[in-house]
Amino acid sequence: MHARQSPIDAYALGWDASTRSVQLKVLRALPSTSYSIMARRYDSRTTIFSPEGRLYQIEYAMEAISHAGTVLGVLSKDGVVLAAEKKVTGKLLDMSGSKEGGYGGSGEKIFMLNSNVVAGVAGITADANSLVNYARQAAQRHLYMYNEDIPVELLAQRLCDLKQGYTQYGGLRPFGVSLLYAGYDPHYQFQLYHSDPSGNYSGWKATCIGANNGTATSLLKQEYKEDISVEDAIELVLRTMSKTMDSTTLGSEKLEFATLTLDADKKPKAKVYKPAEIDALLQKHGLAKKEEDTASA
């Protein structure tokens, strides 16, 4: 038995009652695949919910991140370690800036946001550059107003507020990038946060974003220990990266690396490793690529 439809409702819809009844029967007879095809009209705008309550554009942004280079972070009792897989490589790429000047890094995966916060990004690099600049400005505004480094969670909140706004207003698309924030402040000591395109953020002891994040997370669950030192965390990160990266060999041309520790004055000290330092680190832990691999590269 179909619920009776009032003539007023049928008239408002532009159909008479009999036509409406026939169309309802046709819709009920459609296979389930037709519903999924019809649902496609809900993925063209960020601000429209699907009938299942989903925002497809945000899910697509997260899917883009799952194909990006891996970024892995581990929190230890005396520091935080970040490592990232570079996708933009090549013999003709000018890397003199990362080898000689600046604070290290290629400007693709790991960035200094402030003296007490380092970030690793996975996703669309152009979107990441925009968010990195915004974060740096927010950190400097806080320093100017309060004469102290911005708390790590507050900086993550500032970026997430911006990212959430891009999911709620028409004519905008979400940022196609996730970030790992490794930081230190006097309130909560060393911290590791992750934020995604929806504007959510969460704190972690160890986590991974980008390609092969499921495999890396499984390895971290098995080997992470609560009282791990920064030296052990470095070894754990390098070992996990060697097992999960798409590359067959681990070298400075494919890897970015950073640590955040305290100096002798108990001030946060961020270090983004230069290519020669990454190679030395891999050599120390027995993960450097073999000579024949170097010769064939």
C-alpha positions, 0 to 999 in steps of 0.5 A, a space after each residue: 500500500 502506498 501512502 496517499 498523496 494529497 492533490 496539493 502536494 502532487 500539484 506543487 511537484 508539477 505532476 498529477 497523482 497517477 504520474 507520481 505513483 508510476 514514477 515512485 514504482 520505477 524508482 523502487 524497481 531501479 537496481 542499487 547501482 542506479 542509486 550510486 549513479 544518482 548520488 554522484 550529483 552530491 559530490 560536485 559541491 563541498 557544501 552539499 550532504 549526500 543522502 547518507 550524510 557524507 561530504 564527498 569532496 572531503 573524502 576525495 581530498 583524503 583519497 588524494 593524500 593516501 597517494 602522496 609520499 609517506 610522512 611518519 612521526 614518532 613521539 619520544 620522552 626526550 624529542 620528536 622525530 619526523 621522516 618523509 618520502 620525497 616524490 619529486 626527484 631527478 638528476 637534473 633537479 637543483 638541490 643546492 639550496 638544501 645542501 648548502 643554505 637554509 635550514 635544510 630540507 628540499 621545501 617539499 615535505 618538511 617545514 619549520 613553522 616556528 622555532 618550536 614546531 616542525 611540520 611534515 606534509 602529505 598531499 598537494 604541495 601547493 596547498 601545503 605551501 599556503 598553509 605553511 605560510 599561514 601557520 608561520 604568520 600565526 606563530 609570529 603574531 602570537 610571539 609579537 603579542 605575548 612574547 612567547 612561542 605559540 603552544 603547539 596545539 593552539 597552532 594546530 587549532 588555528 590551521 584547522 579552523 582555516 581548513 574547516 572553513 573551506 568545507 562549509 562555504 560555497 565556491 571553495 574546495 578543501 585543502 588537499 593536504 594533511 599535516 603532522 606537527 612535531 612541537 614542544 611547549 612548556 605546557 605539555 612538553 613534546 607533542 605530535 599532532 595530525 590534522 586532515 582536510 576536514 579540519 579535525 586534529 588529534 594527538 598521537 604517540 606515533 602515526 603515519 600519513 600518505 601512501 602505505 600508512 596502514 602498513 606503517 601504522 601496523 609496524 609502529 603498533 608492534 614496535 613502539 614503546 612508551 619510554 622510547 628515547 629519541 635515538 631509538 625513535 630515529 632507528 624505529 622511524 628509519 626502519 619503518 620507512 625502509 619497509 613501507 616506502 615505494 622506493 626499493 632503496 633508502 637514500 637522501 634523494 628520496 628521504 627528508 628527516 627532522 628531529 625536535 629536541 631540547 638544547 643545553 638551556 632547555 630550549 626547543 631545538 629543531 633540526 632538519 637534516 641535510 642530504 649528507 647528514 641523512 646519508 650518514 644517519 642511514 649508514 650508522 643504522 645499516 640502512 644505506 643503499 649498497 654500492 652497486 645501487 649507487 653505481 646504477 643510479 
